Amino acid sequence: MSSIRSLVGQTAIYGLPTIVGRLLNYFLVPLYTAVFVDTADYGVVSELYAWVAFLIVLLTFGMETAFFKYFNEREDKETVFRNGFLTVIGVNIFFFLLLLIFNQSIAEAMMYGDYNEFIIILGLIVAFDATAALPMAKLRAQNRAKRFSIIHFTAITINIGLNLFFLLVLFDPADPMRGVLYILIANLLASVVKIVGTYKDFVELKMKFDVVLAKSMIKYSFPLVIAGFAGIINETLDRVMMKPILVGTGMTSREALQEVGIYSACYKLAMIVTIFLQAYRYAAEPFFFAQSKNKDRNKLYVRIMNFFIAAVCVVFLGVTLNIDIFKEFIRNEDYWAGLGVVPILLVANVFLGIYYNQSIWYKLSGQTKFGAYIAIGGALITVIVNVIFIPLYGYWASAWATLAVYAVQMITSYILGQKYYPIKYNLRKFALYFGLAIFIFLIAHTMNMDPNEFSWSKFFVHNSFILFYVFVVWFIEKGPMSSKGAIEET
């Protein structure tokens, strides 16, 4: 139990900056949806940042996970860091040189031919963030939580502050593309903070490259790059594909971007699970590697999974049963047309969280190729479903595709994990915790209460359901049922 407390503590230490940061960025949604009166303008922002997600995965080159693995296994820790860092720097320099040469062609291909500066600034953002990723990972590995938090919070504060200043003071609604530019500039300056905050790693970097170690790290990380890229396809490709597909059905580019804007704004409501997941992952990955030599590690992993599933289900219920409150974060009612996809996307993110938690089996066993296979399979499903069904159902197709993909990945990972690195997860507890959450959701939404209109009676009833769920979990994990073994590990 002390190990679980340690993980909770590390999640709080390293996850708090992430949770607060993502929540503060989450609070930018009301700002964006208020200043961008036309949903199409917010669609531009969403589409551009979907590309950021793709590029970050490619440009970090899987070196964060490789760094944690080799950092825990080898004595020459500085050599491990230096090799990973030099690899990431080289990849990003090459990327940005290509971007400088082809930025106009890229802008035209994305239908932003008059705004090639968007592409250049976007490239700088991802290059800075990717390059700073390994020094920030080093701080986590060395348990330098204070410095990690200061850098993270400073970057967040600058980004939020500049967004507020630019959009509330300088922004002219008659020129919405200027607003998009302001958002990119704010993000760029925030990214510079991470470089400045980790400047010693840049200044003191020695140009000594261990080719043998580098090859080993790249061999380990390359499948993770493929897996990460395919995974980000599942997370963001729908927003990238939606505009060209809908334009192909006869919509104007503006109309298609309106659909992207509505879907993206509502997707933000589902990202509360993702915020929790990101905070958890910051602590969990180094923690799991550190526990890899513990003889009772599998029992620990099972216990953690039980608590994790219960936690994400509480988040799912908290959002879905209070959607009438959460929708107010989207200040423009034009965006509310897409609220129906939020429960679907929340369940999808619950499955994604379980999959990420399971993925430790192929990272610990070195079988990272399976992570790539699973993610590639998911990416293929994402592309096929979106291409076929977006013309028929619009963003609803994207939401259901996301749910289907994460369910398939979760199940596939479990089956393969039991074959190559068996961890006997408690499937009965999973079925109970998840099934109870869905049952409560369905009961709440079949009651005669308008899901989109607030009332104190509904607030009391719905949140009583959530408290009931928490009590059931506590009773099973801590109460008599736990001590008597009513629900045993499978």
TIPA-571422 format. One record per residue (C-alpha): x, z negated, y; residue number from 1. Coordinates in nm, 4 decimals, m for minus. Each point is the difference from the previous one (the first is absolute). Last residue first. Example, Ala and Ser with C-alpha at 12.3 -4.5 7.8 and 13.67 -1.06 7.14 Angstrom:
// residues 2
TIMI        c1        c3        c2    k
TIMI    1.3670   m0.7140   m0.1060    2
TIMI   m0.1370   m0.0660   m0.3440    1
This chain:
// residues 490
TIMI        c1        c3        c2    k
TIMI   m0.8652    1.0999   m1.3198  490
TIMI    0.0424   m0.3094    0.2117  489
TIMI   m0.2780   m0.2455   m0.0602  488
TIMI   m0.3278   m0.0381    0.1833  487
TIMI   m0.1534   m0.3238   m0.1141  486
TIMI    0.3470   m0.1511   m0.0311  485
TIMI   m0.1229   m0.3558    0.0332  484
TIMI    0.2229   m0.0684    0.2980  483
TIMI   m0.1014    0.3204    0.1725  482
TIMI   m0.3721   m0.0468   m0.0599  481
TIMI    0.0248   m0.3571    0.1249  480
TIMI    0.1124    0.1050    0.3480  479
TIMI    0.3143    0.1609    0.1352  478
TIMI   m0.0058    0.3695   m0.0879  477
TIMI   m0.3601    0.0338   m0.1199  476
TIMI   m0.1541   m0.2398    0.2523  475
TIMI    0.2112    0.1467    0.2808  474
TIMI   m0.1189    0.3513   m0.0866  473
TIMI   m0.3635   m0.1138   m0.0129  472
TIMI    0.0394   m0.1876    0.3303  471
TIMI    0.1447    0.3077    0.1720  470
TIMI   m0.2959    0.2089   m0.1211  469
TIMI   m0.2491   m0.2609    0.1230  468
TIMI    0.1742   m0.0016    0.3371  467
TIMI   m0.0427    0.3780    0.0155  466
TIMI   m0.3691   m0.0243   m0.0906  465
TIMI   m0.0439   m0.2629    0.2714  464
TIMI    0.1581    0.2548    0.2326  463
TIMI   m0.2795    0.2442   m0.0731  462
TIMI   m0.2792   m0.2560    0.0371  461
TIMI    0.1282   m0.1496    0.3265  460
TIMI    0.0751    0.3350    0.1644  459
TIMI   m0.3363    0.1359   m0.1165  458
TIMI   m0.1808   m0.2905    0.1612  457
TIMI    0.2092    0.0320    0.3136  456
TIMI   m0.0928    0.3655    0.0444  455
TIMI    0.2213    0.3036    0.0532  454
TIMI   m0.1213    0.3533   m0.0606  453
TIMI    0.1919    0.2492   m0.2173  452
TIMI   m0.0911   m0.1332   m0.3443  451
TIMI   m0.3693   m0.0308    0.0922  450
TIMI   m0.1257   m0.2932   m0.2065  449
TIMI   m0.2690    0.0183   m0.2666  448
TIMI    0.2305   m0.0946   m0.2862  447
TIMI    0.1436    0.2839   m0.2049  446
TIMI    0.3239   m0.0149    0.1955  445
TIMI    0.0742   m0.3632   m0.0769  444
TIMI   m0.0765    0.0462   m0.3703  443
TIMI    0.2268    0.3067   m0.0194  442
TIMI    0.2915   m0.1777    0.1702  441
TIMI   m0.0459   m0.3111   m0.2151  440
TIMI    0.0083    0.2158   m0.3170  439
TIMI    0.3090    0.1861    0.1240  438
TIMI    0.1845   m0.3280    0.0602  437
TIMI   m0.1157   m0.1411   m0.3342  436
TIMI    0.1273    0.3101   m0.1803  435
TIMI    0.3402   m0.0237    0.1690  434
TIMI    0.0524   m0.3664   m0.0822  433
TIMI   m0.1521    0.0173   m0.3498  432
TIMI    0.1585    0.3303   m0.1044  431
TIMI    0.3418   m0.1153    0.1224  430
TIMI   m0.0472   m0.3361   m0.1693  429
TIMI   m0.0847    0.1741   m0.3248  428
TIMI    0.2965    0.2351    0.0365  427
TIMI    0.2488   m0.2864    0.0086  426
TIMI    0.3258    0.1919    0.0281  425
TIMI    0.2225    0.0116   m0.3047  424
TIMI    0.3190    0.1418    0.1501  423
TIMI    0.1522    0.2553   m0.2352  422
TIMI    0.2867    0.2078    0.1390  421
TIMI   m0.0066    0.3454   m0.1651  420
TIMI   m0.3333    0.0157   m0.1845  419
TIMI   m0.2050   m0.2529    0.1944  418
TIMI    0.1338    0.1518    0.3209  417
TIMI   m0.1152    0.3461   m0.1016  416
TIMI   m0.3590   m0.1180   m0.0495  415
TIMI   m0.0025   m0.2115    0.3183  414
TIMI    0.1496    0.2771    0.2114  413
TIMI   m0.2614    0.2458   m0.1259  412
TIMI   m0.2862   m0.2387    0.0805  411
TIMI    0.1211   m0.0707    0.3541  410
TIMI    0.0821    0.3639    0.0659  409
TIMI   m0.3428    0.1169   m0.1173  408
TIMI   m0.1782   m0.2584    0.2160  407
TIMI    0.2182    0.0902    0.2981  406
TIMI   m0.0851    0.3689   m0.0388  405
TIMI   m0.3744   m0.0509   m0.0419  404
TIMI   m0.0306   m0.2227    0.3074  403
TIMI    0.1983    0.2379    0.2208  402
TIMI   m0.2036    0.2976   m0.1235  401
TIMI   m0.3191   m0.1908    0.0826  400
TIMI    0.1150   m0.0501    0.3600  399
TIMI    0.1244    0.3581    0.0391  398
TIMI   m0.3278    0.1444   m0.1277  397
TIMI   m0.1912   m0.2120    0.2502  396
TIMI    0.2223    0.1529    0.2716  395
TIMI   m0.1735    0.3352   m0.0272  394
TIMI   m0.2560    0.0370   m0.2793  393
TIMI   m0.0062    0.3678   m0.0982  392
TIMI    0.3139    0.1467    0.1639  391
TIMI    0.1791   m0.3316   m0.0773  390
TIMI   m0.0950    0.0348   m0.3700  389
TIMI    0.2296    0.2571   m0.1583  388
TIMI    0.3126   m0.0383    0.2132  387
TIMI   m0.0368   m0.3777    0.0137  386
TIMI   m0.0481   m0.0391   m0.3745  385
TIMI    0.2931    0.2282   m0.0871  384
TIMI    0.2441   m0.1487    0.2520  383
TIMI   m0.0745   m0.3625   m0.0864  382
TIMI    0.0042    0.0668   m0.3757  381
TIMI    0.3406    0.1670    0.0331  380
TIMI    0.1285   m0.2912    0.2072  379
TIMI   m0.1166   m0.2485   m0.2609  378
TIMI    0.1898    0.1841   m0.2735  377
TIMI    0.3065    0.0090    0.2248  376
TIMI   m0.0313   m0.3750    0.0584  375
TIMI   m0.0186   m0.0800   m0.3701  374
TIMI    0.2920    0.2291   m0.0845  373
TIMI    0.2155   m0.1382    0.2822  372
TIMI   m0.0640   m0.3604   m0.1017  371
TIMI    0.0816    0.1050   m0.3549  370
TIMI    0.3377    0.1304    0.1168  369
TIMI    0.0758   m0.3507    0.1258  368
TIMI    0.0725   m0.1140   m0.3546  367
TIMI    0.2695   m0.2444    0.1160  366
TIMI   m0.1681   m0.2811   m0.1942  365
TIMI   m0.0475   m0.2150    0.3098  364
TIMI   m0.1329    0.2895    0.2090  363
TIMI   m0.2207    0.1357   m0.2799  362
TIMI   m0.1651   m0.3374   m0.0616  361
TIMI   m0.0234   m0.0940    0.3702  360
TIMI   m0.2619    0.2701    0.0377  359
TIMI   m0.2721   m0.2409   m0.1118  358
TIMI   m0.0264   m0.1616    0.3436  357
TIMI   m0.0067    0.3418    0.1632  356
TIMI   m0.2790    0.1077   m0.2355  355
TIMI   m0.1990   m0.3149    0.0745  354
TIMI    0.0347    0.0668    0.3715  353
TIMI   m0.1088    0.3618   m0.0421  352
TIMI   m0.3067   m0.1102   m0.1950  351
TIMI   m0.0956   m0.2353    0.2847  350
TIMI    0.0715    0.2871    0.2412  349
TIMI   m0.2513    0.2225   m0.1786  348
TIMI   m0.2570   m0.2803    0.0108  347
TIMI    0.0502   m0.0147    0.3772  346
TIMI   m0.0228    0.3780    0.0321  345
TIMI   m0.3388    0.0080   m0.1711  344
TIMI   m0.1260   m0.2961    0.2047  343
TIMI    0.1096    0.1780    0.3263  342
TIMI   m0.1482    0.3443   m0.0775  341
TIMI   m0.3440   m0.0930    0.1339  340
TIMI    0.1440   m0.0785    0.3426  339
TIMI    0.0510    0.3709    0.0721  338
TIMI   m0.2719    0.0532    0.2606  337
TIMI    0.1404   m0.2998    0.1866  336
TIMI    0.2500    0.2212    0.1852  335
TIMI   m0.2562    0.1221    0.2527  334
TIMI   m0.0747   m0.3652    0.0730  333
TIMI    0.3200   m0.0272    0.2056  332
TIMI    0.1567   m0.3450   m0.0022  331
TIMI    0.1313    0.0003   m0.3529  330
TIMI    0.1022   m0.3637   m0.0341  329
TIMI   m0.3716   m0.0665    0.0145  328
TIMI   m0.0240    0.1385   m0.3537  327
TIMI    0.1603   m0.3216   m0.1244  326
TIMI   m0.3024   m0.2085    0.0973  325
TIMI   m0.2709    0.2110   m0.1666  324
TIMI    0.2418    0.0528   m0.2893  323
TIMI   m0.0123   m0.3712   m0.0767  322
TIMI   m0.0918    0.0194   m0.3687  321
TIMI    0.2337    0.2976   m0.0500  320
TIMI    0.2931   m0.1556    0.1859  319
TIMI    0.0057   m0.3500   m0.1479  318
TIMI   m0.1021    0.1274   m0.3423  317
TIMI    0.3000    0.2322   m0.0250  316
TIMI    0.2311   m0.2695    0.1407  315
TIMI   m0.1255   m0.2429   m0.2655  314
TIMI    0.0594    0.2695   m0.2625  313
TIMI    0.3572    0.0371    0.1251  312
TIMI    0.0600   m0.3735   m0.0523  311
TIMI   m0.1592   m0.0196   m0.3460  310
TIMI    0.2078    0.2919   m0.1213  309
TIMI    0.3185   m0.1584    0.1376  308
TIMI   m0.0694   m0.3410   m0.1515  307
TIMI   m0.0346    0.1476   m0.3476  306
TIMI    0.2970    0.2333    0.0512  305
TIMI    0.2213   m0.2939    0.0972  304
TIMI   m0.0866   m0.1804   m0.3223  303
TIMI    0.0811    0.3084   m0.2063  302
TIMI    0.3326    0.0508    0.1776  301
TIMI    0.0909   m0.3672   m0.0573  300
TIMI   m0.0799    0.0229   m0.3690  299
TIMI    0.2196    0.3106   m0.0130  298
TIMI    0.2873   m0.1750    0.1811  297
TIMI    0.0218   m0.2924   m0.2427  296
TIMI    0.3563    0.0835   m0.1061  295
TIMI    0.1011    0.0359    0.3669  294
TIMI    0.2553    0.2788    0.0342  293
TIMI   m0.2429    0.2335    0.1822  292
TIMI   m0.1041   m0.2761    0.2418  291
TIMI    0.2257    0.1295    0.2833  290
TIMI   m0.1338    0.3512   m0.0579  289
TIMI   m0.3570   m0.1271    0.0276  288
TIMI    0.0790   m0.1913    0.3202  287
TIMI    0.1770    0.2960    0.1630  286
TIMI   m0.3137    0.2125   m0.0581  285
TIMI   m0.2577   m0.2724    0.0624  284
TIMI    0.0938   m0.1068    0.3532  283
TIMI   m0.0374    0.3298    0.1862  282
TIMI   m0.2632    0.1039   m0.2538  281
TIMI   m0.2318   m0.2867    0.0954  280
TIMI    0.0073    0.0923    0.3687  279
TIMI   m0.0741    0.3623   m0.0884  278
TIMI   m0.2876   m0.1015   m0.2284  277
TIMI   m0.1638   m0.2210    0.2623  276
TIMI    0.0136    0.2847    0.2499  275
TIMI   m0.1233    0.2418   m0.2674  274
TIMI   m0.3046   m0.2176   m0.0672  273
TIMI   m0.0701    0.0045    0.3743  272
TIMI    0.0398    0.3771   m0.0235  271
TIMI   m0.3648    0.0550   m0.0864  270
TIMI   m0.1028   m0.0426    0.3628  269
TIMI    0.2678    0.2515    0.1005  268
TIMI   m0.1619    0.2577   m0.2306  267
TIMI   m0.3020   m0.0145    0.2314  266
TIMI    0.2116    0.1224    0.2924  265
TIMI    0.1694    0.2611   m0.2178  264
TIMI   m0.3279    0.1408   m0.1336  263
TIMI   m0.1509    0.0341    0.3468  262
TIMI    0.3164    0.1572    0.1462  261
TIMI    0.0458    0.2445   m0.2883  260
TIMI   m0.3624    0.1102    0.0348  259
TIMI    0.0530    0.0523    0.3740  258
TIMI    0.3195    0.1907   m0.0809  257
TIMI   m0.2082    0.2465   m0.2029  256
TIMI   m0.2368    0.0517    0.2919  255
TIMI    0.2922    0.0681    0.2352  254
TIMI    0.1664    0.2437   m0.2410  253
TIMI   m0.3275    0.1902   m0.0166  252
TIMI   m0.1980   m0.0238   m0.3213  251
TIMI   m0.0438    0.3124   m0.2129  250
TIMI    0.0869   m0.1260   m0.3479  249
TIMI    0.3705    0.0755    0.0542  248
TIMI   m0.0001   m0.2278    0.3028  247
TIMI   m0.1249   m0.2710   m0.2343  246
TIMI    0.2942    0.0572   m0.2365  245
TIMI    0.2562    0.0203    0.2825  244
TIMI   m0.1264   m0.3250    0.1606  243
TIMI   m0.0516   m0.2049   m0.3148  242
TIMI    0.3369    0.0632   m0.1609  241
TIMI    0.2085   m0.2365    0.2154  240
TIMI   m0.2599   m0.2767    0.0035  239
TIMI   m0.0462    0.0321   m0.3785  238
TIMI    0.3769   m0.0001   m0.0460  237
TIMI    0.0262   m0.3606    0.1173  236
TIMI   m0.0121   m0.2496   m0.2866  235
TIMI    0.0109    0.2259   m0.3071  234
TIMI    0.2717    0.2152    0.1550  233
TIMI    0.1768   m0.3261    0.0857  232
TIMI    0.0171   m0.0703   m0.3716  231
TIMI    0.1471    0.3425   m0.0756  230
TIMI    0.2686   m0.0695    0.2566  229
TIMI    0.0586   m0.3509   m0.1303  228
TIMI    0.0149    0.1144   m0.3619  227
TIMI    0.2368    0.2850    0.0854  226
TIMI    0.2133   m0.2360    0.2070  225
TIMI   m0.0218   m0.2608   m0.2767  224
TIMI    0.1217    0.2624   m0.2483  223
TIMI    0.3009    0.0455    0.2303  222
TIMI    0.0760   m0.3732    0.0289  221
TIMI    0.1684   m0.0675   m0.3346  220
TIMI    0.2030    0.3212   m0.0085  219
TIMI    0.0782   m0.0539    0.3695  218
TIMI    0.1288   m0.3502   m0.0694  217
TIMI    0.2154    0.1180   m0.2913  216
TIMI    0.1352    0.2939    0.1969  215
TIMI    0.0827   m0.2312    0.2918  214
TIMI    0.1792   m0.2427   m0.2323  213
TIMI    0.2207    0.2783   m0.1393  212
TIMI    0.0609    0.1513    0.3445  211
TIMI    0.1024   m0.3269    0.1624  210
TIMI   m0.0002    0.0987    0.3661  209
TIMI    0.2202   m0.1692    0.2546  208
TIMI   m0.0902    0.0939    0.3560  207
TIMI   m0.0220   m0.3588    0.1163  206
TIMI   m0.3104   m0.1215    0.1793  205
TIMI    0.0821   m0.2748    0.2504  204
TIMI   m0.1730    0.1673    0.2933  203
TIMI   m0.3050    0.1153   m0.1964  202
TIMI   m0.0561   m0.3268   m0.1882  201
TIMI    0.0683   m0.1853    0.3223  200
TIMI   m0.2720    0.1994    0.1783  199
TIMI   m0.2817   m0.1516   m0.2109  198
TIMI   m0.2167   m0.1045    0.2948  197
TIMI    0.0966    0.3108    0.1982  196
TIMI   m0.1108    0.2322   m0.2800  195
TIMI   m0.3207   m0.1985   m0.0520  194
TIMI   m0.0687    0.0068    0.3751  193
TIMI    0.0354    0.3806    0.0034  192
TIMI   m0.3120    0.0167   m0.2158  191
TIMI   m0.2013   m0.1759    0.2725  190
TIMI    0.1200    0.2595    0.2511  189
TIMI   m0.1164    0.2784   m0.2308  188
TIMI   m0.3393   m0.1625   m0.0593  187
TIMI   m0.0698   m0.0234    0.3726  186
TIMI    0.1106    0.3624    0.0442  185
TIMI   m0.2340    0.1150   m0.2782  184
TIMI   m0.2997   m0.1829    0.1488  183
TIMI    0.0744    0.1432    0.3466  182
TIMI    0.0146    0.3532   m0.1423  181
TIMI   m0.3417   m0.0431   m0.1614  180
TIMI   m0.1340   m0.1179    0.3379  179
TIMI    0.1455    0.3090    0.1680  178
TIMI   m0.1931    0.2005   m0.2575  177
TIMI   m0.3188   m0.1652    0.1307  176
TIMI    0.0331    0.1532    0.3498  175
TIMI   m0.3380   m0.0566    0.1697  174
TIMI    0.0044   m0.3553   m0.1311  173
TIMI    0.2954   m0.0697    0.2352  172
TIMI    0.2337   m0.2633   m0.1425  171
TIMI    0.2357   m0.1870    0.2325  170
TIMI   m0.1477   m0.3511    0.0171  169
TIMI   m0.2077   m0.0688   m0.3117  168
TIMI    0.1650    0.2505   m0.2353  167
TIMI    0.3622   m0.0331    0.1122  166
TIMI   m0.0042   m0.3732    0.0669  165
TIMI   m0.1923   m0.0980   m0.3128  164
TIMI    0.2069    0.2290   m0.2230  163
TIMI    0.3187   m0.1280    0.1639  162
TIMI   m0.0912   m0.3605   m0.0736  161
TIMI   m0.1008    0.0699   m0.3604  160
TIMI    0.3195    0.1906   m0.0806  159
TIMI    0.2227   m0.2466    0.1849  158
TIMI   m0.1619   m0.2973   m0.1717  157
TIMI    0.0296    0.1614   m0.3450  156
TIMI    0.3691    0.0774    0.0459  155
TIMI    0.0629   m0.3550    0.1184  154
TIMI   m0.1994   m0.1450   m0.2911  153
TIMI    0.2037    0.1899   m0.2584  152
TIMI    0.3352   m0.0819    0.1547  151
TIMI   m0.0891   m0.3688    0.0366  150
TIMI   m0.1478   m0.0175   m0.3503  149
TIMI    0.3068    0.1453   m0.1721  148
TIMI    0.2273   m0.2261    0.2045  147
TIMI   m0.1944   m0.3095   m0.1052  146
TIMI   m0.0401    0.1077   m0.3630  145
TIMI    0.3685    0.0374   m0.0758  144
TIMI   m0.0650   m0.0425   m0.3726  143
TIMI    0.3049    0.2155   m0.0850  142
TIMI   m0.2143    0.2529   m0.1881  141
TIMI   m0.2502    0.0047    0.2863  140
TIMI    0.2727    0.0608    0.2584  139
TIMI    0.1416    0.2762   m0.2199  138
TIMI   m0.3436    0.1651   m0.0106  137
TIMI    0.0052    0.0149    0.3823  136
TIMI    0.3448    0.1627   m0.0142  135
TIMI   m0.1453    0.2437   m0.2577  134
TIMI   m0.3095    0.0964    0.1981  133
TIMI    0.1810    0.0626    0.3296  132
TIMI    0.0845    0.3590   m0.0964  131
TIMI   m0.3572    0.0688   m0.1119  130
TIMI   m0.1498   m0.1384    0.3211  129
TIMI    0.2433    0.1897    0.2236  128
TIMI   m0.0480    0.3301   m0.1872  127
TIMI   m0.3779   m0.0467   m0.0138  126
TIMI   m0.0306   m0.0570    0.3737  125
TIMI    0.2492    0.2730    0.0920  124
TIMI   m0.1915    0.2576   m0.2026  123
TIMI   m0.3294   m0.0990    0.1619  122
TIMI    0.1635    0.0423    0.3400  121
TIMI    0.1147    0.3520   m0.0931  120
TIMI   m0.3346    0.0988   m0.1530  119
TIMI   m0.2083   m0.1242    0.2930  118
TIMI    0.2362    0.1845    0.2366  117
TIMI   m0.1187    0.3206   m0.1732  116
TIMI   m0.3299   m0.0379    0.1854  115
TIMI   m0.1185    0.3497    0.0877  114
TIMI    0.0309    0.1206   m0.3608  113
TIMI   m0.2024   m0.2924   m0.1339  112
TIMI   m0.1812    0.1910   m0.2780  111
TIMI    0.2093   m0.1714   m0.2739  110
TIMI    0.1780    0.3290   m0.0780  109
TIMI    0.0596    0.0458    0.3737  108
TIMI    0.1632   m0.3424    0.0304  107
TIMI    0.2214    0.0665   m0.3037  106
TIMI    0.1168    0.3310    0.1481  105
TIMI    0.0778   m0.1716    0.3295  104
TIMI    0.1903   m0.2841   m0.1677  103
TIMI    0.2186    0.2292   m0.2147  102
TIMI    0.3536   m0.0588    0.1305  101
TIMI   m0.0476   m0.3550    0.1254  100
TIMI   m0.1841   m0.0917   m0.3199   99
TIMI    0.2806    0.1313   m0.2198   98
TIMI    0.2507   m0.2136    0.1924   97
TIMI   m0.2365   m0.2977   m0.0382   96
TIMI   m0.0153    0.0302   m0.3781   95
TIMI    0.3761    0.0344   m0.0460   94
TIMI    0.0623   m0.3088    0.2124   93
TIMI   m0.2678   m0.1868   m0.1945   92
TIMI    0.1430    0.0786   m0.3457   91
TIMI    0.3524   m0.0986    0.1097   90
TIMI   m0.1186   m0.3325    0.1465   89
TIMI   m0.1921   m0.0807   m0.3199   88
TIMI    0.3044    0.0678   m0.2192   87
TIMI    0.2285   m0.1979    0.2300   86
TIMI   m0.2364   m0.2985   m0.0230   85
TIMI   m0.0243    0.0080   m0.3777   84
TIMI    0.3774    0.0171   m0.0403   83
TIMI    0.0620   m0.2707    0.2598   82
TIMI   m0.2602   m0.2366   m0.1481   81
TIMI    0.1401    0.0226   m0.3516   80
TIMI    0.3546   m0.0382    0.1311   79
TIMI   m0.1062   m0.3114    0.1891   78
TIMI   m0.1477   m0.1444   m0.3198   77
TIMI    0.3178    0.0301   m0.2046   76
TIMI   m0.1165   m0.2609   m0.2553   75
TIMI   m0.2559    0.2248   m0.1641   74
TIMI   m0.3435   m0.0508   m0.1602   73
TIMI   m0.2069   m0.1496    0.2830   72
TIMI    0.1250    0.2449    0.2650   71
TIMI   m0.0316    0.2823   m0.2519   70
TIMI   m0.3747   m0.0492   m0.0444   69
TIMI   m0.0737   m0.0874    0.3635   68
TIMI    0.1968    0.3021    0.1257   67
TIMI   m0.1710    0.2369   m0.2427   66
TIMI   m0.3373   m0.1228    0.1293   65
TIMI    0.1002    0.0594    0.3631   64
TIMI    0.1826    0.3228   m0.0850   63
TIMI   m0.3097    0.1937   m0.1043   62
TIMI    0.1125    0.2898    0.2178   61
TIMI   m0.0832   m0.1768    0.3286   60
TIMI   m0.0495    0.3527    0.1359   59
TIMI   m0.2534    0.1172   m0.2555   58
TIMI   m0.2320   m0.2999    0.0224   57
TIMI    0.0248   m0.0078    0.3792   56
TIMI   m0.0825    0.3716    0.0134   55
TIMI   m0.3319   m0.0219   m0.1773   54
TIMI   m0.1220   m0.2992    0.2028   53
TIMI    0.0989    0.1708    0.3247   52
TIMI   m0.2018    0.3057   m0.1055   51
TIMI   m0.3142   m0.2136   m0.0184   50
TIMI    0.0972   m0.1225    0.3439   49
TIMI   m0.0432    0.3489    0.1419   48
TIMI   m0.3413    0.0453   m0.1630   47
TIMI   m0.1282   m0.3330    0.1250   46
TIMI    0.1099    0.0632    0.3581   45
TIMI   m0.1626    0.3445   m0.0008   44
TIMI   m0.3201   m0.1436   m0.1515   43
TIMI   m0.0111   m0.2474    0.2879   42
TIMI   m0.0389    0.3034    0.2226   41
TIMI   m0.2666    0.1471   m0.2296   40
TIMI   m0.2130   m0.3153    0.0280   39
TIMI   m0.0708    0.0924    0.3628   38
TIMI   m0.0063   m0.3146    0.2126   37
TIMI    0.3676   m0.0661   m0.0616   36
TIMI    0.0353   m0.3032    0.2292   35
TIMI   m0.2393   m0.2190   m0.1999   34
TIMI    0.0979    0.1099   m0.3510   33
TIMI    0.3666   m0.0473    0.0902   32
TIMI   m0.0468   m0.3447    0.1514   31
TIMI   m0.2308   m0.1264   m0.2749   30
TIMI    0.2553    0.1293   m0.2556   29
TIMI    0.2881   m0.1698    0.1801   28
TIMI   m0.1199   m0.3269   m0.1519   27
TIMI    0.1231    0.1260   m0.3361   26
TIMI    0.3427    0.0315    0.1587   25
TIMI   m0.0273   m0.3710    0.0736   24
TIMI   m0.1204   m0.0566   m0.3557   23
TIMI    0.2868    0.2077   m0.1375   22
TIMI    0.2470   m0.2004    0.2009   21
TIMI   m0.1549   m0.3335   m0.0864   20
TIMI   m0.0073    0.0874   m0.3697   19
TIMI    0.3492    0.1517    0.0073   18
TIMI    0.1517   m0.2845    0.1983   17
TIMI   m0.1742   m0.2450   m0.2348   16
TIMI    0.1093    0.1859   m0.3128   15
TIMI    0.3615   m0.1009    0.0073   14
TIMI   m0.0529   m0.3722    0.0407   13
TIMI   m0.3543   m0.0222   m0.1401   12
TIMI    0.0788    0.2210   m0.2991   11
TIMI    0.3155   m0.2046   m0.0506   10
TIMI   m0.2056   m0.3189   m0.0086    9
TIMI   m0.2546    0.1488   m0.2381    8
TIMI    0.2853    0.1203   m0.2229    7
TIMI    0.1570   m0.3471    0.0049    6
TIMI   m0.3352   m0.1591   m0.0787    5
TIMI   m0.0247    0.2384   m0.2965    4
TIMI    0.3475   m0.1073   m0.1111    3
TIMI   m0.0978   m0.3676    0.0327    2
TIMI   m0.2960    0.0644   m0.2314    1
